[in-house]
Structure formats: C-alpha cells, structure tokens
Amino acid sequence: MENKKIRLAISGALGKMGKSLIKESKKNKKIKLKLLLLKKKNSLNIKKLKKIINTKKRNISIEDKIKKNNDFDVLIDFTNPKNTMKNLKFCYKNNKKIIIGTTGLTKKNYKKIKKKSKKISILHSPNFSIGINLILKLLEITTKNIGLYSDIEIFESHHRNKLDAPSGTALHLGKKIAKTMKKDFSKISVLNKDHKNYKRKKNEIGFNSIRAGGIVGEHSVMFINKEEKIKIQHQAFNRKTFSKGAIKSAIWIFSKKNGLFTMEDVLKK
C-alpha cells in the first residue's frame, strides 16, 4: 500500500499555511509527506520542523530548494510569486504536478502557468476553502437573476501582514460575477476606490479591503438595488479549511496527466 500513496512536497514549510499543510497531510492516509522546503535551512529551522513532523517515524527530506533527486509526485506552494514560479519551472522540467495557492501573481505569471500546463498538471486557486467555492456557485445564480440591475460591492478583510489588496479571492469573486454578466472585468472593476468626488456607474463592481490584526480571511458580496439587498458572506476561522482543500486537490490532481485546473474542478460531481 505504501507505494500507492501520493508523495507530497510542501514549499514554505514554516509559514502559517506550510505548518497547517503539514499537520493536515499527516492525517490523510492517501498522502506520504516526502519533502519540506524552507526559505532558510539552518539548525534552528530544521529543529522546528522536526518537532512538527516527528522525523523519528517519518523519512522526510528538508531542503532550502528543490533538488533533482528529491522524490515527490505533487508539490503544494503557498509562498510568493518569485518562489512559486521558480518551483513551477522545476516541476515543468521534471514532470511533477503542482498545486498553486500563491496570490499576487502577474499576468505574465499566469501566461507562463497556462503554457506549462500543456505538459504538466497544474491546479491554481486563489482560495482552497470549500465554502468559498460554494459561494462561487451562489454568485453565479444571484448574478444571473439580479446582477445587471444591482450595485455590486465586494468586501474583504485579512491580517495586517497580507501584501496584496484586493485579495486574490476577492478578485476571483469579481471575475466570476463579470463573466456571468458577460462583461469585461477590467472595465467594470473599481479597486479600492477613493469615494471623494465619485459617482457610481452602472454595472460596476466595487472592491473594499481591510488589513488589520490577525484576520484569517473574510469575504462578502452585496447586491443592492431599489427593492432589496442580498449579502453573501464567508468567514474562515482558521487555515485548516485551506489546507484541507489543498490536500484534497493534491489527491485529485494525481490522476491528471496535464492541464490547468481550479478548485471548482475538484468539487465537480
């Protein structure tokens, strides 16, 4: 049975998501943790990781970068665009599958991801929460019914150290709405707008961001018209929901030879 397990690599192993992914992978019988990647490989960091993974029972490599002889099937990366693209390049050259949860990627990055997906399996999602992906379905239904005659506002809140704003998830929600309305997202989105001397235009999607404290992640979408207001909201209490989704995605993508996928594909029946 051992050789049938999916051999997993995790990048950014000592980050908040990295530690959550390690804990979640240890619970899953279909996963065998094989490689942990650190930003800095030193005795203190290695000691911290060994405490989390209990290496007395597990044969897991700890590295500061991927090496050609590292033995894994799927890599999960929730780090930063520069590191993610470097890891993607390795996976492409060595025919490995990759799960990307990194936000703040550029159009150039997305173009490279799409190109490389012709050879390897890549799953990218700005949010791996099952709840958020269910909200995407609700947004599609709501937009089809009242989107064109409602003012739409997206609110998102995250911890004070998050760099990108609006969040990747908020943008993903907005793009889903724009696509459903058959509108060009770049033309109808108003990102973190300045309300001074601002008159709202028809079919705009407004974005509002908060960066404070230790907020894990909160997203809400409001559809407001003259008759009523509908609010669709999601709140993550901890990172476990994201790591569960990422592990589920790693298992799902293992059987895919190549292609670019999202969390929505994982949840399709």
RODREN-591570 format. One line per 8 residues: number of its first residue (from 0); their letters; for each residue x, y, z of N, C-alpha, C. Coordinates in nm, 2 decimals. Layout:
<sites>
NUM> a> X:Y:Z:X:Y:Z:X:Y:Z ~ ...
</sites>
This chain:
<sites>
0> menkkirl> 0.08:-0.12:0.00:0.00:0.00:0.00:0.09:0.13:0.00 ~ 0.21:0.12:0.06:0.29:0.23:0.07:0.33:0.30:-0.06 ~ 0.36:0.22:-0.16:0.40:0.28:-0.29:0.28:0.34:-0.37 ~ 0.16:0.31:-0.32:0.04:0.37:-0.38:0.00:0.51:-0.33 ~ 0.07:0.55:-0.22:0.04:0.68:-0.16:0.10:0.79:-0.24 ~ 0.04:0.90:-0.24:0.09:1.02:-0.31:0.20:1.09:-0.23 ~ 0.31:1.10:-0.30:0.43:1.15:-0.23:0.42:1.31:-0.25 ~ 0.42:1.37:-0.13:0.39:1.52:-0.13:0.51:1.60:-0.09
8> aisgalgk> 0.52:1.72:-0.16:0.62:1.82:-0.12:0.55:1.94:-0.08 ~ 0.60:2.02:0.02:0.54:2.14:0.06:0.64:2.25:0.06 ~ 0.61:2.36:-0.01:0.70:2.47:-0.01:0.66:2.57:0.10 ~ 0.76:2.64:0.16:0.73:2.74:0.26:0.68:2.66:0.39 ~ 0.75:2.56:0.42:0.71:2.47:0.53:0.69:2.53:0.67 ~ 0.76:2.64:0.70:0.75:2.70:0.83:0.66:2.82:0.83 ~ 0.60:2.85:0.71:0.50:2.96:0.70:0.37:2.91:0.77 ~ 0.27:3.00:0.79:0.15:2.97:0.85:0.07:2.86:0.78
16> mgkslike> 0.07:2.87:0.64:0.00:2.77:0.56:0.08:2.65:0.56 ~ 0.21:2.66:0.55:0.30:2.54:0.54:0.28:2.45:0.66 ~ 0.28:2.51:0.78:0.26:2.43:0.90:0.12:2.36:0.91 ~ 0.02:2.44:0.86:-0.11:2.38:0.85:-0.12:2.26:0.76 ~ -0.05:2.28:0.64:-0.05:2.17:0.54:0.02:2.05:0.59 ~ 0.13:2.06:0.67:0.20:1.95:0.73:0.11:1.87:0.82 ~ 0.04:1.94:0.91:-0.05:1.88:1.01:-0.16:1.81:0.94 ~ -0.22:1.87:0.83:-0.33:1.81:0.76:-0.28:1.68:0.68
24> skknkkik> -0.16:1.69:0.62:-0.11:1.58:0.54:-0.09:1.46:0.63 ~ -0.05:1.48:0.75:-0.02:1.37:0.84:-0.15:1.29:0.88 ~ -0.27:1.35:0.86:-0.39:1.29:0.90:-0.45:1.21:0.78 ~ -0.40:1.23:0.66:-0.46:1.17:0.54:-0.38:1.04:0.50 ~ -0.45:0.93:0.50:-0.39:0.80:0.47:-0.34:0.79:0.32 ~ -0.39:0.87:0.24:-0.35:0.87:0.09:-0.23:0.95:0.07 ~ -0.18:1.02:0.17:-0.06:1.11:0.15:0.06:1.06:0.22 ~ 0.18:1.06:0.16:0.30:1.04:0.22:0.39:1.16:0.21
32> lkllllkk> 0.42:1.23:0.32:0.50:1.35:0.31:0.65:1.32:0.29 ~ 0.70:1.37:0.18:0.84:1.34:0.14:0.94:1.45:0.14 ~ 0.89:1.58:0.12:0.98:1.69:0.11:0.93:1.82:0.16 ~ 1.00:1.88:0.25:0.97:2.01:0.30:1.07:2.12:0.26 ~ 1.02:2.23:0.20:1.11:2.33:0.16:1.11:2.45:0.25 ~ 1.23:2.50:0.29:1.24:2.61:0.38:1.30:2.73:0.30 ~ 1.27:2.85:0.35:1.33:2.97:0.29:1.48:2.97:0.33 ~ 1.50:2.94:0.46:1.64:2.93:0.51:1.66:2.80:0.59
40> knslnikk> 1.76:2.72:0.54:1.78:2.60:0.60:1.90:2.61:0.70 ~ 1.86:2.62:0.83:1.96:2.62:0.94:1.91:2.53:1.05 ~ 2.00:2.51:1.15:1.98:2.42:1.26:1.85:2.45:1.34 ~ 1.82:2.58:1.36:1.70:2.62:1.43:1.57:2.59:1.36 ~ 1.57:2.62:1.23:1.45:2.59:1.14:1.43:2.44:1.13 ~ 1.54:2.37:1.11:1.53:2.22:1.10:1.47:2.16:1.23 ~ 1.51:2.22:1.34:1.47:2.17:1.47:1.32:2.20:1.49 ~ 1.27:2.31:1.44:1.13:2.35:1.45:1.05:2.25:1.36
48> lkkiintk> 1.10:2.22:1.24:1.02:2.13:1.16:1.02:1.99:1.21 ~ 1.13:1.94:1.26:1.13:1.81:1.32:1.03:1.79:1.43 ~ 1.01:1.90:1.51:0.92:1.89:1.62:0.77:1.88:1.56 ~ 0.75:1.94:1.45:0.61:1.93:1.39:0.59:1.79:1.32 ~ 0.69:1.74:1.25:0.67:1.62:1.17:0.71:1.49:1.24 ~ 0.78:1.50:1.35:0.83:1.38:1.42:0.90:1.29:1.33 ~ 1.03:1.33:1.29:1.11:1.25:1.20:1.15:1.12:1.25 ~ 1.13:1.09:1.37:1.17:0.95:1.42:1.09:0.84:1.35
56> krnisied> 0.97:0.88:1.31:0.88:0.79:1.24:0.87:0.81:1.09 ~ 0.92:0.92:1.04:0.90:0.96:0.90:1.03:0.99:0.83 ~ 1.04:0.94:0.71:1.16:0.97:0.62:1.13:1.09:0.53 ~ 1.15:1.21:0.58:1.12:1.33:0.51:1.24:1.42:0.49 ~ 1.26:1.46:0.37:1.38:1.55:0.34:1.34:1.69:0.37 ~ 1.44:1.77:0.42:1.42:1.91:0.45:1.53:1.98:0.37 ~ 1.49:2.07:0.28:1.58:2.14:0.19:1.54:2.29:0.18 ~ 1.64:2.37:0.13:1.61:2.51:0.11:1.57:2.54:-0.04
64> kikknndf> 1.59:2.43:-0.12:1.55:2.44:-0.26:1.53:2.30:-0.32 ~ 1.45:2.28:-0.42:1.42:2.15:-0.47:1.55:2.10:-0.55 ~ 1.58:1.97:-0.53:1.69:1.91:-0.60:1.64:1.80:-0.69 ~ 1.71:1.77:-0.79:1.67:1.68:-0.89:1.64:1.54:-0.84 ~ 1.71:1.50:-0.73:1.69:1.37:-0.68:1.58:1.36:-0.57 ~ 1.51:1.48:-0.54:1.40:1.48:-0.45:1.29:1.40:-0.50 ~ 1.23:1.31:-0.42:1.13:1.21:-0.46:0.99:1.26:-0.42 ~ 0.91:1.31:-0.51:0.78:1.35:-0.48:0.69:1.35:-0.61
72> dvlidftn> 0.56:1.34:-0.59:0.47:1.34:-0.70:0.40:1.48:-0.72 ~ 0.36:1.54:-0.61:0.29:1.67:-0.62:0.35:1.77:-0.52 ~ 0.37:1.89:-0.57:0.42:2.00:-0.48:0.31:2.10:-0.45 ~ 0.29:2.14:-0.33:0.20:2.24:-0.29:0.27:2.37:-0.25 ~ 0.24:2.48:-0.32:0.31:2.60:-0.30:0.21:2.72:-0.26 ~ 0.23:2.77:-0.14:0.15:2.89:-0.09:0.25:2.99:-0.05 ~ 0.35:3.03:-0.13:0.46:3.12:-0.09:0.44:3.26:-0.15 ~ 0.53:3.29:-0.24:0.53:3.42:-0.31:0.55:3.40:-0.46
80> pkntmknl> 0.51:3.50:-0.54:0.52:3.48:-0.69:0.66:3.43:-0.74 ~ 0.77:3.50:-0.69:0.90:3.46:-0.73:0.94:3.32:-0.70 ~ 0.91:3.28:-0.58:0.94:3.14:-0.54:0.85:3.04:-0.61 ~ 0.73:3.07:-0.63:0.63:2.98:-0.69:0.67:2.96:-0.84 ~ 0.71:3.06:-0.91:0.75:3.05:-1.05:0.88:2.97:-1.06 ~ 0.97:2.98:-0.97:1.09:2.90:-0.97:1.06:2.75:-0.95 ~ 0.97:2.72:-0.85:0.92:2.59:-0.83:0.84:2.53:-0.95 ~ 0.77:2.62:-1.01:0.69:2.57:-1.13:0.79:2.53:-1.24
88> kfcyknnk> 0.89:2.61:-1.26:0.99:2.58:-1.36:1.06:2.44:-1.34 ~ 1.09:2.41:-1.21:1.14:2.28:-1.17:1.04:2.17:-1.21 ~ 0.92:2.19:-1.17:0.81:2.09:-1.19:0.79:2.06:-1.34 ~ 0.80:2.16:-1.41:0.78:2.15:-1.56:0.90:2.07:-1.62 ~ 1.02:2.10:-1.58:1.14:2.03:-1.63:1.14:1.88:-1.59 ~ 1.08:1.85:-1.47:1.09:1.72:-1.41:0.96:1.64:-1.41 ~ 0.86:1.70:-1.48:0.73:1.63:-1.49:0.67:1.60:-1.36 ~ 0.66:1.70:-1.27:0.59:1.69:-1.15:0.46:1.77:-1.15
96> kiiigttg> 0.37:1.74:-1.07:0.24:1.81:-1.06:0.25:1.92:-0.95 ~ 0.18:2.03:-0.97:0.19:2.14:-0.87:0.06:2.20:-0.84 ~ 0.04:2.23:-0.71:-0.08:2.30:-0.66:-0.03:2.44:-0.62 ~ -0.09:2.54:-0.68:-0.05:2.68:-0.65:-0.16:2.76:-0.58 ~ -0.13:2.80:-0.46:-0.22:2.88:-0.38:-0.17:3.02:-0.36 ~ -0.06:3.05:-0.42:0.00:3.19:-0.41:-0.08:3.29:-0.48 ~ -0.10:3.41:-0.41:-0.17:3.52:-0.46:-0.07:3.63:-0.50 ~ -0.12:3.73:-0.58:-0.03:3.84:-0.62:0.04:3.81:-0.75
104> ltkknykk> 0.00:3.70:-0.82:0.07:3.66:-0.94:0.03:3.76:-1.05 ~ 0.12:3.79:-1.14:0.10:3.89:-1.25:0.05:3.82:-1.37 ~ 0.00:3.90:-1.47:-0.05:3.85:-1.60:0.06:3.76:-1.67 ~ 0.18:3.81:-1.65:0.30:3.73:-1.71:0.31:3.60:-1.65 ~ 0.30:3.59:-1.51:0.30:3.47:-1.44:0.19:3.37:-1.49 ~ 0.07:3.42:-1.50:-0.05:3.34:-1.54:-0.02:3.29:-1.68 ~ 0.04:3.37:-1.77:0.07:3.32:-1.91:0.16:3.21:-1.91 ~ 0.26:3.21:-1.82:0.36:3.10:-1.81:0.30:2.98:-1.75
112> ikkkskki> 0.21:3.00:-1.65:0.14:2.88:-1.59:0.05:2.81:-1.69 ~ -0.02:2.89:-1.77:-0.11:2.83:-1.87:-0.02:2.75:-1.98 ~ 0.09:2.81:-2.02:0.18:2.75:-2.12:0.23:2.61:-2.07 ~ 0.28:2.61:-1.94:0.34:2.49:-1.88:0.23:2.39:-1.85 ~ 0.11:2.42:-1.84:0.00:2.33:-1.81:-0.03:2.23:-1.93 ~ 0.03:2.27:-2.05:0.01:2.18:-2.16:0.09:2.05:-2.15 ~ 0.20:2.06:-2.06:0.28:1.94:-2.04:0.25:1.88:-1.91 ~ 0.23:1.96:-1.80:0.21:1.90:-1.67:0.08:1.94:-1.61
120> silhspnf> 0.04:1.88:-1.50:-0.09:1.91:-1.43:-0.06:2.02:-1.33 ~ -0.14:2.13:-1.34:-0.13:2.25:-1.25:-0.27:2.28:-1.20 ~ -0.28:2.30:-1.07:-0.41:2.34:-1.02:-0.38:2.47:-0.94 ~ -0.44:2.58:-0.99:-0.43:2.71:-0.93:-0.56:2.76:-0.88 ~ -0.56:2.80:-0.75:-0.68:2.86:-0.70:-0.64:2.97:-0.60 ~ -0.71:3.09:-0.60:-0.68:3.19:-0.50:-0.73:3.15:-0.36 ~ -0.82:3.05:-0.36:-0.88:3.01:-0.23:-0.92:2.87:-0.23 ~ -0.87:2.79:-0.14:-0.90:2.64:-0.14:-1.01:2.60:-0.04
128> siginlil> -1.07:2.70:0.02:-1.18:2.67:0.11:-1.30:2.62:0.03 ~ -1.36:2.51:0.08:-1.48:2.45:0.01:-1.59:2.56:0.02 ~ -1.60:2.63:0.13:-1.71:2.73:0.14:-1.70:2.84:0.04 ~ -1.58:2.89:0.01:-1.57:2.99:-0.09:-1.61:2.94:-0.23 ~ -1.57:2.82:-0.26:-1.60:2.76:-0.39:-1.75:2.73:-0.40 ~ -1.82:2.71:-0.29:-1.97:2.70:-0.29:-2.03:2.84:-0.32 ~ -1.97:2.94:-0.26:-2.01:3.08:-0.28:-2.01:3.12:-0.43 ~ -1.91:3.07:-0.50:-1.89:3.10:-0.64:-2.02:3.05:-0.72
136> klleittk> -2.07:2.94:-0.68:-2.19:2.89:-0.74:-2.31:2.98:-0.70 ~ -2.32:3.02:-0.58:-2.43:3.11:-0.54:-2.42:3.25:-0.61 ~ -2.30:3.29:-0.63:-2.28:3.42:-0.70:-2.33:3.41:-0.85 ~ -2.30:3.30:-0.91:-2.35:3.28:-1.05:-2.50:3.28:-1.06 ~ -2.57:3.22:-0.96:-2.71:3.22:-0.96:-2.77:3.36:-0.94 ~ -2.71:3.42:-0.84:-2.76:3.56:-0.80:-2.73:3.66:-0.91 ~ -2.61:3.65:-0.97:-2.58:3.74:-1.08:-2.67:3.73:-1.20 ~ -2.70:3.60:-1.23:-2.79:3.58:-1.35:-2.93:3.64:-1.33
144> niglysdi> -2.97:3.64:-1.20:-3.11:3.69:-1.17:-3.12:3.84:-1.15 ~ -3.02:3.90:-1.08:-3.03:4.04:-1.04:-2.90:4.12:-1.07 ~ -2.80:4.06:-1.12:-2.67:4.13:-1.14:-2.68:4.25:-1.22 ~ -2.75:4.25:-1.33:-2.75:4.36:-1.43:-2.82:4.48:-1.38 ~ -2.91:4.47:-1.28:-2.98:4.59:-1.23:-2.95:4.61:-1.08 ~ -2.83:4.56:-1.03:-2.79:4.59:-0.89:-2.65:4.65:-0.89 ~ -2.63:4.73:-0.78:-2.50:4.78:-0.75:-2.43:4.66:-0.67 ~ -2.30:4.63:-0.72:-2.23:4.52:-0.66:-2.11:4.57:-0.58
152> eifeshhr> -2.09:4.53:-0.46:-1.98:4.56:-0.38:-1.92:4.44:-0.32 ~ -1.78:4.43:-0.32:-1.71:4.32:-0.26:-1.62:4.37:-0.15 ~ -1.64:4.31:-0.03:-1.56:4.35:0.08:-1.47:4.23:0.13 ~ -1.34:4.26:0.16:-1.26:4.16:0.21:-1.17:4.21:0.32 ~ -1.14:4.12:0.42:-1.06:4.16:0.53:-0.95:4.05:0.55 ~ -0.83:4.09:0.58:-0.72:3.99:0.61:-0.63:4.05:0.71 ~ -0.54:3.96:0.76:-0.44:4.00:0.86:-0.35:4.12:0.81 ~ -0.29:4.19:0.90:-0.22:4.31:0.87:-0.09:4.29:0.79
160> nkldapsg> -0.04:4.17:0.78:0.08:4.14:0.70:0.05:4.10:0.56 ~ -0.07:4.08:0.52:-0.10:4.04:0.38:-0.07:4.16:0.29 ~ 0.01:4.13:0.18:0.06:4.24:0.10:-0.04:4.28:-0.01 ~ -0.10:4.18:-0.08:-0.18:4.22:-0.20:-0.32:4.26:-0.16 ~ -0.37:4.36:-0.22:-0.51:4.41:-0.20:-0.56:4.47:-0.33 ~ -0.68:4.43:-0.37:-0.77:4.33:-0.31:-0.71:4.19:-0.31 ~ -0.76:4.11:-0.23:-0.71:3.97:-0.22:-0.74:3.90:-0.35 ~ -0.66:3.79:-0.38:-0.68:3.71:-0.49:-0.82:3.65:-0.50
168> talhlgkk> -0.87:3.61:-0.38:-1.01:3.56:-0.37:-1.11:3.66:-0.41 ~ -1.10:3.78:-0.36:-1.19:3.89:-0.39:-1.19:3.92:-0.54 ~ -1.08:3.92:-0.60:-1.07:3.94:-0.75:-1.14:3.82:-0.82 ~ -1.11:3.70:-0.77:-1.17:3.58:-0.83:-1.33:3.59:-0.82 ~ -1.38:3.63:-0.71:-1.52:3.65:-0.70:-1.58:3.75:-0.80 ~ -1.50:3.86:-0.81:-1.54:3.97:-0.90:-1.54:3.92:-1.05 ~ -1.44:3.84:-1.08:-1.43:3.79:-1.22:-1.54:3.69:-1.25 ~ -1.58:3.62:-1.15:-1.69:3.53:-1.17:-1.82:3.60:-1.20
176> iaktmkkd> -1.84:3.71:-1.13:-1.96:3.79:-1.15:-1.95:3.86:-1.29 ~ -1.84:3.92:-1.32:-1.83:3.98:-1.45:-1.85:3.88:-1.57 ~ -1.79:3.76:-1.55:-1.81:3.66:-1.66:-1.95:3.62:-1.67 ~ -2.02:3.61:-1.56:-2.16:3.57:-1.56:-2.25:3.68:-1.63 ~ -2.21:3.81:-1.61:-2.28:3.92:-1.67:-2.23:3.95:-1.82 ~ -2.13:3.87:-1.86:-2.07:3.88:-1.99:-2.01:4.02:-2.01 ~ -1.94:4.07:-1.91:-1.88:4.20:-1.91:-1.73:4.18:-1.89 ~ -1.65:4.28:-1.94:-1.51:4.28:-1.93:-1.47:4.33:-1.79
184> fskisvln> -1.41:4.24:-1.71:-1.38:4.26:-1.57:-1.29:4.39:-1.55 ~ -1.20:4.40:-1.64:-1.10:4.52:-1.63:-1.17:4.65:-1.65 ~ -1.29:4.65:-1.72:-1.36:4.77:-1.75:-1.46:4.81:-1.64 ~ -1.51:4.71:-1.57:-1.62:4.74:-1.47:-1.57:4.73:-1.32 ~ -1.45:4.69:-1.30:-1.40:4.67:-1.16:-1.34:4.81:-1.11 ~ -1.37:4.84:-0.99:-1.32:4.96:-0.93:-1.25:4.92:-0.80 ~ -1.11:4.91:-0.81:-1.04:4.85:-0.70:-1.00:4.95:-0.59 ~ -1.04:4.93:-0.47:-1.01:5.01:-0.35:-1.03:5.16:-0.39
192> kdhknykr> -1.15:5.19:-0.44:-1.18:5.32:-0.49:-1.18:5.43:-0.38 ~ -1.14:5.55:-0.43:-1.15:5.67:-0.35:-1.29:5.73:-0.36 ~ -1.36:5.74:-0.26:-1.50:5.78:-0.26:-1.52:5.93:-0.29 ~ -1.41:6.01:-0.28:-1.42:6.15:-0.30:-1.46:6.18:-0.45 ~ -1.56:6.27:-0.46:-1.60:6.31:-0.60:-1.63:6.19:-0.69 ~ -1.69:6.09:-0.63:-1.71:5.96:-0.71:-1.86:5.94:-0.73 ~ -1.90:5.92:-0.85:-2.04:5.89:-0.89:-2.04:5.75:-0.95 ~ -2.12:5.66:-0.88:-2.12:5.52:-0.93:-2.17:5.51:-1.07
200> kkneigfn> -2.11:5.42:-1.15:-2.16:5.39:-1.28:-2.23:5.26:-1.29 ~ -2.31:5.24:-1.39:-2.39:5.12:-1.40:-2.30:5.00:-1.42 ~ -2.34:4.89:-1.35:-2.27:4.76:-1.36:-2.13:4.75:-1.31 ~ -2.09:4.85:-1.23:-1.96:4.85:-1.17:-1.95:4.75:-1.06 ~ -1.83:4.69:-1.03:-1.81:4.61:-0.92:-1.71:4.68:-0.83 ~ -1.75:4.72:-0.71:-1.66:4.79:-0.62:-1.59:4.70:-0.53 ~ -1.46:4.73:-0.50:-1.38:4.65:-0.41:-1.34:4.73:-0.29 ~ -1.34:4.67:-0.17:-1.31:4.74:-0.04:-1.22:4.64:0.04
208> siraggiv> -1.10:4.69:0.08:-1.01:4.60:0.15:-0.97:4.65:0.29 ~ -0.96:4.56:0.39:-0.92:4.59:0.52:-0.80:4.50:0.56 ~ -0.69:4.56:0.61:-0.58:4.48:0.66:-0.55:4.52:0.80 ~ -0.59:4.42:0.89:-0.58:4.45:1.04:-0.56:4.33:1.12 ~ -0.49:4.34:1.23:-0.48:4.23:1.33:-0.44:4.10:1.27 ~ -0.51:3.99:1.31:-0.48:3.86:1.27:-0.60:3.79:1.20 ~ -0.68:3.87:1.12:-0.79:3.82:1.05:-0.75:3.71:0.95 ~ -0.80:3.60:0.96:-0.76:3.49:0.86:-0.81:3.52:0.72
216> gehsvmfi> -0.94:3.55:0.71:-1.00:3.58:0.58:-1.15:3.60:0.59 ~ -1.20:3.71:0.55:-1.34:3.74:0.54:-1.38:3.80:0.41 ~ -1.48:3.74:0.34:-1.52:3.80:0.21:-1.67:3.81:0.21 ~ -1.72:3.91:0.16:-1.87:3.93:0.14:-1.90:4.00:0.01 ~ -2.01:3.97:-0.05:-2.05:4.03:-0.17:-2.20:4.08:-0.15 ~ -2.22:4.21:-0.19:-2.35:4.26:-0.17:-2.41:4.30:-0.31 ~ -2.53:4.26:-0.33:-2.61:4.30:-0.45:-2.72:4.40:-0.40 ~ -2.71:4.52:-0.44:-2.81:4.62:-0.38:-2.88:4.69:-0.50
224> nkeekiki> -3.01:4.69:-0.49:-3.10:4.76:-0.59:-3.20:4.84:-0.51 ~ -3.30:4.90:-0.59:-3.40:4.98:-0.52:-3.50:4.90:-0.44 ~ -3.51:4.77:-0.46:-3.61:4.69:-0.39:-3.55:4.61:-0.27 ~ -3.42:4.57:-0.28:-3.37:4.48:-0.18:-3.21:4.48:-0.18 ~ -3.16:4.41:-0.08:-3.01:4.39:-0.07:-2.99:4.25:-0.04 ~ -2.90:4.18:-0.11:-2.86:4.04:-0.08:-2.72:4.04:-0.05 ~ -2.68:3.98:0.06:-2.54:3.97:0.11:-2.50:3.82:0.12 ~ -2.40:3.79:0.05:-2.34:3.65:0.05:-2.20:3.66:0.12
232> qhqafnrk> -2.19:3.59:0.23:-2.07:3.61:0.31:-2.00:3.48:0.35 ~ -1.86:3.49:0.36:-1.78:3.37:0.40:-1.68:3.42:0.50 ~ -1.66:3.35:0.61:-1.56:3.38:0.71:-1.48:3.25:0.74 ~ -1.35:3.26:0.73:-1.26:3.15:0.77:-1.21:3.17:0.91 ~ -1.23:3.07:1.00:-1.19:3.08:1.14:-1.05:3.04:1.16 ~ -0.99:2.96:1.07:-0.85:2.92:1.08:-0.81:2.87:0.94 ~ -0.68:2.84:0.93:-0.62:2.80:0.80:-0.65:2.65:0.76 ~ -0.71:2.58:0.86:-0.73:2.44:0.83:-0.82:2.41:0.71
240> tfskgaik> -0.92:2.50:0.69:-1.01:2.49:0.58:-0.93:2.50:0.44 ~ -0.83:2.58:0.44:-0.75:2.60:0.32:-0.66:2.48:0.30 ~ -0.60:2.43:0.40:-0.50:2.32:0.39:-0.58:2.19:0.36 ~ -0.70:2.17:0.41:-0.78:2.06:0.38:-0.82:2.06:0.23 ~ -0.85:2.17:0.17:-0.88:2.19:0.03:-0.76:2.16:-0.05 ~ -0.64:2.21:-0.01:-0.52:2.19:-0.09:-0.48:2.04:-0.09 ~ -0.49:1.97:0.02:-0.46:1.82:0.03:-0.56:1.75:-0.06 ~ -0.69:1.79:-0.06:-0.79:1.72:-0.14:-0.76:1.74:-0.29
248> saiwifsk> -0.71:1.86:-0.32:-0.67:1.89:-0.46:-0.55:1.81:-0.51 ~ -0.45:1.79:-0.41:-0.33:1.71:-0.45:-0.37:1.57:-0.48 ~ -0.46:1.51:-0.40:-0.51:1.38:-0.43:-0.59:1.37:-0.57 ~ -0.67:1.47:-0.59:-0.75:1.48:-0.71:-0.66:1.49:-0.84 ~ -0.56:1.58:-0.83:-0.48:1.61:-0.95:-0.38:1.50:-0.98 ~ -0.36:1.41:-0.89:-0.26:1.30:-0.91:-0.29:1.21:-1.03 ~ -0.41:1.20:-1.06:-0.45:1.11:-1.18:-0.45:1.19:-1.31 ~ -0.43:1.32:-1.31:-0.43:1.40:-1.43:-0.29:1.41:-1.49
256> knglftme> -0.29:1.39:-1.62:-0.16:1.39:-1.69:-0.11:1.53:-1.72 ~ -0.20:1.62:-1.76:-0.17:1.76:-1.78:-0.29:1.84:-1.78 ~ -0.28:1.97:-1.78:-0.39:2.06:-1.78:-0.39:2.17:-1.67 ~ -0.46:2.27:-1.69:-0.48:2.38:-1.59:-0.61:2.36:-1.52 ~ -0.62:2.35:-1.39:-0.74:2.32:-1.32:-0.76:2.42:-1.20 ~ -0.88:2.42:-1.15:-0.91:2.51:-1.03:-0.98:2.42:-0.92 ~ -1.00:2.48:-0.81:-1.07:2.41:-0.70:-1.21:2.38:-0.74 ~ -1.27:2.46:-0.83:-1.40:2.43:-0.88:-1.41:2.29:-0.95
264> dvlkk> -1.30:2.26:-1.02:-1.29:2.13:-1.09:-1.29:2.02:-0.99 ~ -1.22:2.04:-0.88:-1.21:1.93:-0.78:-1.35:1.90:-0.72 ~ -1.43:2.01:-0.70:-1.56:1.99:-0.64:-1.67:1.95:-0.73 ~ -1.64:1.94:-0.86:-1.75:1.90:-0.95:-1.79:1.75:-0.93 ~ -1.91:1.73:-0.94:-1.96:1.59:-0.92:-1.97:1.52:-1.06
</sites>
